[in-house]
């Protein structure tokens, strides 16, 4: 299991790992879909649950938005009128 360096949180560690995979992919001439797939395949911890996974997803959204990578789900709006039908 990979642990972040002392003083570096899971989100920062995840973001740095994604940047490394992204830079390697660009150097190899991969397209954005391949790079996005490589990033997802390089998740460093065993289970995709808990705090580490939440921080990975947070870093992933920011990284993918900044670099125009495909594969993000649209965010759900918090505006009124977009609630579940149960609350109407």
C-alpha positions in Angstrom: 0.0 0.0 0.0 1.3 3.4 -0.9 1.3 6.2 1.7 1.8 9.9 1.0 4.9 11.6 2.1 4.9 13.2 5.5 3.0 16.4 5.4 1.4 15.6 2.1 -2.3 14.7 2.1 -4.0 12.0 0.0 -5.5 14.5 -2.5 -2.1 16.1 -3.2 -0.4 12.7 -3.5 -3.2 11.6 -5.9 -2.9 14.8 -8.0 0.9 14.4 -8.2 0.5 10.8 -9.3 -2.0 11.8 -12.0 0.4 14.5 -13.2 3.2 12.0 -13.5 1.0 9.5 -15.5 -0.3 12.4 -17.6 3.3 13.6 -18.5 4.4 10.1 -19.2 1.4 9.6 -21.5 2.0 12.8 -23.4 5.7 11.9 -23.8 4.7 8.5 -25.3 2.2 10.2 -27.7 -0.9 8.8 -26.1 -4.3 10.4 -26.7 -6.4 11.9 -23.9 -8.7 8.8 -23.7 -5.7 6.5 -23.2 -4.2 8.9 -20.6 -7.5 9.0 -18.7 -7.6 5.2 -18.7 -4.0 5.0 -17.4 -4.8 7.4 -14.6 -7.8 5.4 -13.5 -5.7 2.2 -13.7 -3.0 3.7 -11.5 -5.2 4.1 -8.4 -2.6 3.5 -5.7 -4.7 2.0 -2.9 -6.4 -1.4 -2.6 -10.0 -0.4 -1.8 -12.0 2.2 -3.6 -13.8 3.4 -0.5 -13.2 5.6 2.4 -11.3 8.9 2.9 -8.5 8.0 0.5 -10.9 7.3 -2.3 -12.8 10.5 -1.7 -9.6 12.4 -1.9 -8.6 10.6 -5.1 -12.0 11.5 -6.7 -11.6 15.1 -5.6 -8.1 15.3 -7.1 -9.3 13.4 -10.2 -12.1 15.9 -10.9 -9.8 18.9 -10.6 -7.1 17.2 -12.7 -9.4 16.1 -15.4 -11.1 19.5 -15.6 -7.8 21.3 -15.8 -6.4 19.0 -18.5 -9.5 18.5 -20.6 -9.5 14.7 -20.0 -12.7 12.7 -20.8 -14.6 10.6 -18.4 -16.1 13.0 -15.9 -19.7 12.6 -14.8 -21.6 15.9 -14.8 -22.1 17.5 -11.4 -25.6 17.4 -10.0 -27.1 20.9 -9.7 -28.1 22.1 -6.2 -30.5 24.7 -7.7 -34.1 24.6 -6.5 -36.4 22.7 -8.8 -33.8 19.9 -9.3 -34.6 17.9 -6.2 -35.8 14.4 -6.2 -39.5 13.9 -6.8 -39.9 12.6 -3.3 -39.5 16.1 -1.9 -42.1 17.9 -4.1 
